[in-house]
Amino acid sequence: MSPESRRRKRAKPSRSGQQVVRRTRPAEVEQCDCPACSDADFDPQNFIGGLVAEAADLVKADDPVEAELFAAAFLSAGDLAGEGFTEALNDGLLPAVAEIGTPEALAVLLAVDAVREGTVAAAAAQRLADEGVAAPSWASELRQPVRVGACRRFADPAGSASMLVCAFERAGRAYGFVVNVDHLDCDAAADIVFFPAHALDEVVTTIRQNSRRASVTIAEESLDPAEFRWEVERALDARADHDQDRDPSEFDDDFEDEDGPGYHMLAVLLRARIRTLPEPTRPPAEHDADTRQTTLGLLDMISQIAGQAQQIQTRAGRRTAGRKLPAKRKKSGPIAPIYQLKVGLRGAKPPIWRRLEVPSDTSLADLHDIIQVAFGWHDSHLHVFETAYGDFGVADRELGYRAEAPVTLEQVAPGVGDRFKYTYDFGDDWAHDIVVEKVLDRQPVAYPRCTGGRRAAPPEDCGGVWGYAELVEVLDDPDHPEHDERLEWLGLASAADFQPARFDATEITQALTERSG
């Protein structure tokens, strides 16, 4: 349900597939080939034809949010290109799209109309519909009313930063937004997180838990929809003013990263959502760039909190489409070889990793259990495998996850050097990079087994990689005010019992053997 390579960012947000969500698995990103990023002469017909061709997947899409993100990518790039984009849109681009007269062209027009007021897209789309051009299945959903859920603000009492949180529902599909606001930077939006609304409670819980772990008091309050709209518009407008002063080359990473749609795409989508809310009773906030200050550390902490929520993101804006999954090994065929895997915890410093030997025909469901044992996790949270062939976990249509049990390791990683990502606990975001190091012949030993690694894995629910680093620091300082509290939380009698450098491959292999037995 969401976007993929940078070459497509300005025309097609289709992911690996975030959630909503990303998020894009390629290690290297193609250079954008749009006119703004290259020295090539701009051919309007080629651009329009390419835009409509990119919409082929939209015709087959199920969730209209895919169409909205498609249009948001295109429109946000145009907005940043400078003045005159709206005129070009209405006077040339959209009429030219309509002239193509295909279902793909109609999908483009409907998508643009869904997220941008004041264009000729609606009239052009109606003309094509009257001519008998088939509309995509999601078109009827876009006409349904949008309903807003509870609107909340989480704020630092000192007034340096806040988060605006709300979810919107339409035709039974609901998505939420978190807007990070930097009050020391003209109340401008710092970033936006997009996630499936069924994860709202988990997002809010993550915000509360991580603020407590960081010893930061965050005040929570409910906002009526009109006040929420005023706050969001103030943040988006201030950020838009600031972006006018930025060099266009600085925007590349603002469209999409490996975790899903970026700020500018989501800003377009969010503006479309908040237009459905009541008009604010007070006038728009004035923006004075001379009042900009330096952001304090608190905003960084809040950004980390929202960043963890982003892992829940468009996994709701992400699509599971990728390369066709290779066929499964036949039971009557040759016995499966052994894969030597290196599984590393992303972002851990010093590095934390495990080297595992497992049969290549191991199912992803079993691989999940193996990783849980190898890292000492307790399988008490959600997880997902993100591969070049789609996202696999406990089957969930809304999140875009396909069932992991029928899929084997060698199907998603056919050979040496292939890699994919495994994420456990979308709050703490324990992301693991998995790479096939070697393909080995079987030996007369029990598999799976652990043959190498480094350091103990962090305890569950400690706040992710950054929270674990803080935990190590606190326990290493007996005079720290939270030292005893953290020991009690871990159930340890002494800090000497906390051994982050400890690693024992034999012990892990024994645990894996007991699991298999």
C-alpha positions as CSV (number, residue, x, y, z in Angstrom):
1,M,0.0,0.0,0.0
2,S,2.8,2.6,-0.5
3,P,6.0,3.8,-2.4
4,E,9.3,2.4,-4.0
5,S,12.3,3.8,-5.9
6,R,13.4,7.4,-6.0
7,R,13.1,7.4,-9.8
8,R,9.4,7.0,-9.2
9,K,9.0,9.2,-6.2
10,R,7.7,12.1,-8.1
11,A,5.1,10.1,-10.0
12,K,4.4,6.9,-8.3
13,P,4.4,6.0,-4.6
14,S,4.4,2.3,-4.9
15,R,6.6,0.4,-2.4
16,S,8.7,-2.6,-2.3
17,G,6.5,-1.6,-0.1
18,Q,5.3,1.8,4.3
19,Q,2.7,1.7,5.9
20,V,1.0,2.9,5.0
21,V,4.1,2.5,5.1
22,R,8.8,1.3,4.3
23,R,9.4,1.1,2.6
24,T,13.0,0.7,-1.2
25,R,14.7,-2.2,-0.2
26,P,17.5,-1.8,-2.8
27,A,20.8,-0.9,-1.2
28,E,21.4,1.8,-3.7
29,V,18.8,4.4,-4.9
30,E,18.6,5.4,-8.6
31,Q,19.2,9.0,-9.5
32,C,16.0,10.8,-10.0
33,D,15.6,11.5,-13.8
34,C,13.0,14.2,-13.5
35,P,13.8,17.5,-15.3
36,A,14.5,19.3,-12.0
37,C,17.2,16.8,-11.1
38,S,18.9,16.3,-14.5
39,D,20.2,18.4,-17.4
40,A,18.0,16.7,-19.9
41,D,15.5,18.7,-22.0
42,F,12.0,18.4,-20.7
43,D,9.5,16.7,-23.0
44,P,6.0,17.3,-21.6
45,Q,4.4,14.5,-23.7
46,N,7.0,12.0,-22.4
47,F,6.4,13.1,-18.9
48,I,2.6,12.9,-19.2
49,G,2.8,9.5,-20.9
50,G,5.2,8.2,-18.2
51,L,2.9,9.5,-15.4
52,V,-0.1,7.7,-16.9
53,A,1.9,4.5,-17.5
54,E,3.0,4.6,-13.8
55,A,-0.7,4.6,-12.9
56,A,-1.2,1.0,-14.3
57,D,-0.9,-0.4,-10.8
58,L,-3.4,2.0,-9.4
59,V,-6.1,0.6,-11.7
60,K,-5.7,-2.8,-9.9
61,A,-5.2,-1.3,-6.4
62,D,-7.6,-2.1,-3.6
63,D,-7.0,0.7,-1.1
64,P,-7.6,4.3,-2.3
65,V,-4.8,5.5,-0.1
66,E,-2.4,4.1,-2.8
67,A,-4.0,6.5,-5.3
68,E,-3.8,9.4,-2.8
69,L,-0.1,8.8,-2.1
70,F,0.6,8.5,-5.9
71,A,-1.0,11.9,-6.4
72,A,0.8,13.3,-3.3
73,A,4.2,12.3,-4.7
74,F,3.5,14.0,-8.0
75,L,1.9,17.2,-6.5
76,S,4.5,17.7,-3.7
77,A,7.3,17.5,-6.2
78,G,5.5,20.1,-8.3
79,D,4.8,22.4,-5.4
80,L,8.5,22.4,-4.5
81,A,9.5,23.2,-8.1
82,G,8.3,26.8,-7.7
83,E,5.5,29.2,-8.6
84,G,3.3,28.5,-11.5
85,F,2.8,24.8,-10.8
86,T,-1.0,25.0,-10.2
87,E,-1.4,27.0,-13.5
88,A,0.6,24.4,-15.4
89,L,-1.4,21.7,-13.8
90,N,-4.8,23.1,-14.9
91,D,-3.7,24.6,-18.2
92,G,-1.6,21.8,-19.6
93,L,-0.8,18.7,-17.5
94,L,-4.3,17.5,-16.4
95,P,-6.1,18.3,-19.7
96,A,-3.3,16.3,-21.5
97,V,-3.8,13.4,-19.2
98,A,-7.5,13.5,-19.9
99,E,-6.8,13.4,-23.6
100,I,-5.2,10.0,-23.3
101,G,-8.6,8.7,-22.3
102,T,-7.6,5.4,-20.7
103,P,-8.5,3.8,-17.3
104,E,-5.0,4.7,-16.2
105,A,-5.6,8.4,-17.1
106,L,-8.9,8.4,-15.2
107,A,-7.1,6.9,-12.2
108,V,-4.5,9.8,-12.3
109,L,-7.3,12.4,-12.4
110,L,-9.3,10.8,-9.6
111,A,-6.2,10.6,-7.5
112,V,-5.3,14.2,-8.0
113,D,-8.8,15.4,-7.3
114,A,-8.8,13.4,-4.0
115,V,-5.9,15.4,-2.5
116,R,-5.9,18.8,-4.2
117,E,-8.7,21.4,-4.4
118,G,-8.9,23.9,-7.2
119,T,-7.9,21.8,-10.1
120,V,-9.7,20.7,-13.3
121,A,-9.1,17.1,-12.4
122,A,-12.7,16.5,-11.2
123,A,-14.3,17.9,-14.4
124,A,-11.8,16.0,-16.6
125,A,-12.5,12.7,-14.7
126,Q,-16.2,13.2,-15.1
127,R,-15.9,13.7,-18.8
128,L,-13.9,10.4,-19.1
129,A,-16.5,8.6,-17.0
130,D,-19.3,9.9,-19.2
131,E,-17.5,8.6,-22.2
132,G,-17.5,5.1,-20.7
133,V,-13.9,4.9,-19.4
134,A,-13.8,2.3,-16.6
135,A,-13.1,3.7,-13.2
136,P,-10.9,1.8,-10.7
137,S,-12.7,-0.1,-7.9
138,W,-11.5,2.4,-5.3
139,A,-13.2,5.4,-6.9
140,S,-16.4,4.9,-5.0
141,E,-14.6,4.9,-1.7
142,L,-13.1,8.3,-2.4
143,R,-16.6,9.7,-2.5
144,Q,-17.4,8.5,0.9
145,P,-17.2,11.0,3.9
146,V,-14.1,11.2,6.0
147,R,-14.6,10.9,9.8
148,V,-12.2,12.0,12.4
149,G,-11.3,10.2,15.6
150,A,-9.9,11.6,18.9
151,C,-7.4,14.4,18.3
152,R,-4.6,14.7,20.9
153,R,-1.5,16.7,21.6
154,F,1.5,15.5,23.5
155,A,3.6,18.5,24.6
156,D,6.7,19.4,26.6
157,P,5.5,21.8,29.4
158,A,8.5,24.0,28.6
159,G,6.9,24.6,25.2
160,S,9.8,23.5,23.0
161,A,8.1,20.7,21.1
162,S,4.9,18.7,20.7
163,M,3.2,15.9,18.8
164,L,-0.2,16.2,17.2
165,V,-1.9,12.8,16.9
166,C,-5.2,11.9,15.1
167,A,-6.8,9.2,13.0
168,F,-9.2,9.5,10.1
169,E,-11.6,6.8,8.8
170,R,-13.3,6.5,5.4
171,A,-15.3,3.6,4.1
172,G,-14.0,1.3,6.9
173,R,-10.4,2.1,6.3
174,A,-8.6,4.2,8.9
175,Y,-5.1,5.8,9.1
176,G,-3.4,7.9,11.6
177,F,-0.9,10.7,11.6
178,V,1.7,12.0,14.1
179,V,3.0,15.5,13.4
180,N,6.2,16.5,15.1
181,V,6.1,20.2,15.8
182,D,9.2,22.2,16.7
183,H,8.1,25.3,18.7
184,L,11.6,26.6,18.7
185,D,11.5,26.7,14.9
186,C,8.5,29.0,14.3
187,D,6.1,26.1,15.3
188,A,7.1,24.4,12.1
189,A,6.4,20.7,11.4
190,A,9.6,18.7,11.8
191,D,8.2,15.5,10.3
192,I,5.1,13.4,9.8
193,V,4.4,9.8,10.6
194,F,1.7,7.8,8.9
195,F,0.3,4.5,10.3
196,P,-2.7,2.2,10.2
197,A,-5.2,3.4,12.8
198,H,-5.5,0.0,14.4
199,A,-2.0,0.7,15.7
200,L,-3.0,4.0,17.3
201,D,-3.1,2.6,20.8
202,E,0.4,1.1,20.3
203,V,1.7,4.4,19.0
204,V,0.3,6.3,22.0
205,T,1.6,3.7,24.4
206,T,5.1,4.0,22.8
207,I,5.0,7.8,23.2
208,R,4.1,7.5,26.9
209,Q,6.6,4.7,27.7
210,N,9.5,6.2,25.9
211,S,8.9,9.6,27.5
212,R,9.1,7.9,30.9
213,R,12.2,6.0,30.0
214,A,13.8,9.3,28.9
215,S,12.7,11.0,32.1
216,V,10.8,13.6,30.1
217,T,7.4,14.8,31.3
218,I,5.0,15.1,28.4
219,A,1.6,16.6,29.0
220,E,-1.4,15.1,27.1
221,E,-4.5,16.9,26.1
222,S,-7.5,16.4,23.9
223,L,-8.2,18.9,21.1
224,D,-11.5,19.5,19.3
225,P,-11.2,19.0,15.6
226,A,-11.3,22.7,14.7
227,E,-8.4,23.4,17.1
228,F,-6.5,20.4,15.8
229,R,-6.9,21.7,12.3
230,W,-5.5,25.1,13.4
231,E,-2.5,23.5,15.0
232,V,-1.7,21.3,12.1
233,E,-2.1,24.1,9.5
234,R,0.1,26.4,11.5
235,A,2.8,23.7,11.6
236,L,2.5,22.8,7.9
237,D,2.4,26.5,6.8
238,A,5.5,27.4,8.8
239,R,7.4,24.4,7.3
240,A,6.3,25.4,3.8
241,D,7.6,28.9,4.3
242,H,10.9,27.6,5.5
243,D,11.2,25.2,2.5
244,Q,11.0,28.1,0.1
245,D,14.5,29.1,1.3
246,R,16.0,25.6,0.8
247,D,18.0,24.4,-2.2
248,P,15.9,21.9,-4.2
249,S,18.6,19.3,-4.0
250,E,18.0,19.2,-0.2
251,F,14.5,17.7,-0.8
252,D,15.6,14.3,-2.2
253,D,15.3,12.5,1.1
254,D,12.1,14.3,2.1
255,F,9.9,12.4,-0.5
256,E,10.6,8.8,0.6
257,D,13.0,6.8,2.6
258,E,13.4,3.1,3.3
259,D,10.5,3.3,5.8
260,G,7.9,4.8,3.5
261,P,6.6,8.1,2.2
262,G,8.5,11.1,3.3
263,Y,7.5,14.5,4.7
264,H,6.3,16.3,1.6
265,M,4.1,13.5,0.3
266,L,2.5,13.1,3.7
267,A,2.0,16.8,4.1
268,V,-0.1,16.9,0.9
269,L,-2.2,13.9,2.1
270,L,-2.6,15.4,5.6
271,R,-3.8,18.7,4.2
272,A,-6.5,16.8,2.3
273,R,-7.6,15.1,5.5
274,I,-7.7,18.2,7.7
275,R,-9.8,20.0,5.0
276,T,-12.6,17.7,6.1
277,L,-12.5,19.1,9.7
278,P,-14.4,22.2,10.8
279,E,-12.9,25.6,10.0
280,P,-10.9,27.0,13.0
281,T,-12.6,29.9,14.8
282,R,-9.4,31.9,15.1
283,P,-7.4,33.3,12.2
284,P,-4.4,31.6,10.7
285,A,-1.2,32.0,12.7
286,E,1.3,34.5,11.5
287,H,4.8,33.3,10.6
288,D,7.8,35.3,11.5
289,A,11.0,33.7,10.4
290,D,13.1,36.1,12.5
291,T,11.9,34.2,15.6
292,R,13.6,30.9,14.7
293,Q,15.7,29.4,17.4
294,T,17.9,26.4,17.8
295,T,16.0,23.2,18.5
296,L,16.8,21.7,21.9
297,G,17.4,18.0,22.7
298,L,13.8,17.4,23.7
299,L,12.6,17.6,20.1
300,D,15.3,15.0,19.1
301,M,13.9,12.7,21.8
302,I,10.3,13.2,20.6
303,S,11.5,12.6,17.0
304,Q,12.9,9.3,18.1
305,I,9.6,8.4,19.7
306,A,7.7,9.2,16.5
307,G,10.4,7.5,14.5
308,Q,9.6,4.2,16.3
309,A,5.9,4.7,15.5
310,Q,6.9,5.1,11.9
311,Q,7.9,1.4,11.7
312,I,4.2,0.7,12.2
313,Q,3.6,3.3,9.5
314,T,2.9,2.3,6.1
315,R,3.4,-1.0,6.6
316,A,0.0,0.5,5.9
317,G,1.2,2.5,3.1
318,R,3.3,-0.3,1.7
319,R,2.4,-2.8,-0.9
320,T,3.6,-6.4,-0.8
321,A,4.2,-6.5,-4.5
322,G,7.7,-7.2,-5.5
323,R,9.5,-9.8,-7.7
324,K,7.6,-13.0,-8.2
325,L,8.4,-15.4,-5.4
326,P,10.5,-18.4,-6.6
327,A,8.9,-21.8,-6.5
328,K,9.3,-23.8,-3.3
329,R,11.8,-26.8,-3.3
330,K,10.1,-30.1,-4.1
331,K,10.1,-32.7,-1.4
332,S,11.1,-35.3,-3.9
333,G,14.1,-33.2,-5.0
334,P,17.7,-32.9,-3.6
335,I,18.1,-32.3,0.1
336,A,18.2,-28.7,1.0
337,P,21.7,-27.2,1.7
338,I,22.7,-25.3,4.8
339,Y,22.6,-21.5,4.8
340,Q,25.2,-19.6,6.9
341,L,23.4,-16.5,7.9
342,K,24.6,-13.4,9.7
343,V,21.9,-11.7,11.6
344,G,22.8,-8.2,12.9
345,L,20.9,-5.8,15.1
346,R,20.7,-2.6,13.1
347,G,22.0,0.5,14.8
348,A,23.7,-1.3,17.7
349,K,27.0,0.1,18.9
350,P,29.1,-1.9,19.7
351,P,27.7,-4.3,17.1
352,I,25.3,-7.1,18.2
353,W,25.0,-10.1,15.8
354,R,24.6,-13.8,15.5
355,R,26.0,-16.3,12.9
356,L,23.5,-19.1,12.3
357,E,23.5,-22.2,10.2
358,V,20.0,-23.3,9.2
359,P,18.6,-25.5,6.4
360,S,17.7,-23.4,3.4
361,D,14.2,-24.8,3.3
362,T,13.4,-23.5,6.8
363,S,10.1,-21.6,6.7
364,L,10.1,-18.0,7.7
365,A,7.8,-18.8,10.6
366,D,10.5,-21.2,11.9
367,L,13.2,-18.6,11.1
368,H,11.3,-16.1,13.3
369,D,11.4,-18.6,16.2
370,I,15.1,-19.3,15.6
371,I,16.0,-15.6,15.7
372,Q,13.9,-15.1,18.9
373,V,15.9,-17.8,20.6
374,A,19.3,-16.6,19.2
375,F,18.7,-13.0,20.6
376,G,16.8,-14.0,23.7
377,W,13.6,-12.3,22.7
378,H,10.3,-13.6,24.1
379,D,8.0,-13.4,21.0
380,S,5.6,-11.1,22.8
381,H,5.4,-8.5,20.0
382,L,4.5,-8.3,16.3
383,H,7.2,-9.0,13.7
384,V,7.7,-8.8,9.9
385,F,10.2,-10.1,7.3
386,E,10.7,-7.4,4.6
387,T,12.1,-9.0,1.4
388,A,12.4,-8.3,-2.2
389,Y,9.4,-10.5,-2.8
390,G,7.1,-8.8,-0.3
391,D,6.5,-8.6,3.4
392,F,5.8,-11.7,5.4
393,G,4.6,-12.3,8.9
394,V,1.3,-13.2,10.5
395,A,-1.1,-12.8,7.5
396,D,-2.7,-9.3,7.7
397,R,-4.5,-7.9,4.7
398,E,-4.6,-4.4,6.1
399,L,-0.9,-4.3,6.9
400,G,-0.1,-6.0,3.6
401,Y,1.6,-9.0,5.2
402,R,1.5,-12.4,3.5
403,A,1.5,-15.6,5.5
404,E,5.1,-16.5,6.5
405,A,4.5,-20.2,7.3
406,P,4.3,-21.4,3.6
407,V,7.4,-19.4,2.5
408,T,10.9,-20.7,2.9
409,L,14.2,-19.0,3.5
410,E,15.7,-19.9,0.1
411,Q,12.6,-18.5,-1.7
412,V,13.2,-15.0,-0.4
413,A,17.1,-15.3,-0.4
414,P,18.0,-17.6,-3.3
415,G,21.8,-17.3,-3.0
416,V,24.9,-16.0,-1.4
417,G,24.8,-12.3,-0.8
418,D,21.1,-12.0,-0.7
419,R,19.7,-10.1,2.2
420,F,16.5,-9.0,3.8
421,K,15.2,-7.4,7.0
422,Y,13.5,-8.7,10.0
423,T,11.8,-6.3,12.5
424,Y,10.6,-7.4,15.9
425,D,8.4,-5.1,18.1
426,F,7.2,-2.1,16.1
427,G,7.5,0.1,19.2
428,D,11.1,-0.6,20.2
429,D,11.9,-1.4,16.5
430,W,14.4,-4.1,16.8
431,A,15.5,-4.2,13.1
432,H,17.8,-7.0,12.1
433,D,19.7,-7.2,8.8
434,I,19.9,-10.8,7.6
435,V,22.5,-11.8,4.9
436,V,23.3,-15.2,3.3
437,E,27.1,-15.5,3.8
438,K,27.6,-19.0,2.5
439,V,25.8,-22.1,1.2
440,L,27.2,-25.2,2.9
441,D,26.9,-28.9,2.6
442,R,25.2,-30.6,5.4
443,Q,27.3,-32.1,8.2
444,P,26.4,-34.8,10.7
445,V,25.3,-32.2,13.3
446,A,22.0,-30.9,14.6
447,Y,20.6,-27.8,12.8
448,P,19.9,-25.0,13.4
449,R,23.0,-24.0,15.3
450,C,24.9,-20.8,16.3
451,T,28.5,-20.7,15.3
452,G,29.4,-17.1,16.1
453,G,28.3,-13.7,17.3
454,R,28.9,-10.8,19.5
455,R,27.5,-9.4,22.7
456,A,24.2,-10.1,24.6
457,A,21.0,-8.9,23.0
458,P,19.2,-6.0,24.7
459,P,16.3,-6.8,27.1
460,E,12.8,-6.5,25.7
461,D,10.8,-3.2,26.1
462,C,13.9,-1.1,27.0
463,G,13.1,1.5,24.3
464,G,15.0,0.3,21.2
465,V,18.7,0.8,20.4
466,W,18.9,4.3,21.9
467,G,17.0,3.2,25.0
468,Y,19.3,0.3,25.5
469,A,22.4,2.5,25.2
470,E,20.9,4.6,28.0
471,L,20.2,1.5,30.1
472,V,23.8,0.4,29.8
473,E,25.0,3.9,30.8
474,V,22.7,4.0,33.8
475,L,23.7,0.6,35.1
476,D,27.4,1.4,34.6
477,D,27.0,4.3,37.0
478,P,26.0,3.3,40.6
479,D,25.4,7.0,41.5
480,H,22.9,7.5,38.7
481,P,19.5,8.4,40.2
482,E,17.7,5.6,38.2
483,H,20.4,2.9,38.8
484,D,18.4,1.0,41.4
485,E,15.1,1.4,39.6
486,R,16.6,-0.1,36.4
487,L,18.1,-3.0,38.3
488,E,14.7,-3.7,39.9
489,W,13.0,-3.5,36.4
490,L,15.5,-6.1,35.1
491,G,15.0,-8.3,38.2
492,L,18.8,-8.1,39.0
493,A,20.3,-8.0,42.5
494,S,23.5,-6.3,41.3
495,A,24.8,-4.5,38.3
496,A,27.5,-7.2,38.1
497,D,24.7,-9.5,36.9
498,F,24.1,-7.3,33.9
499,Q,26.7,-8.4,31.3
500,P,26.1,-6.7,27.9
501,A,29.4,-8.0,26.5
502,R,28.5,-11.7,27.2
503,F,28.0,-14.1,24.3
504,D,28.0,-17.9,24.2
505,A,27.4,-19.6,20.9
506,T,27.2,-23.0,22.6
507,E,24.5,-21.9,24.9
508,I,22.4,-20.6,22.1
509,T,22.9,-23.8,20.1
510,Q,21.7,-25.8,23.1
511,A,18.6,-23.6,23.4
512,L,17.9,-24.1,19.6
513,T,18.3,-27.8,20.0
514,E,15.9,-27.8,22.9
515,R,13.4,-25.8,20.8
516,S,13.7,-28.3,18.0
517,G,13.4,-31.3,20.3
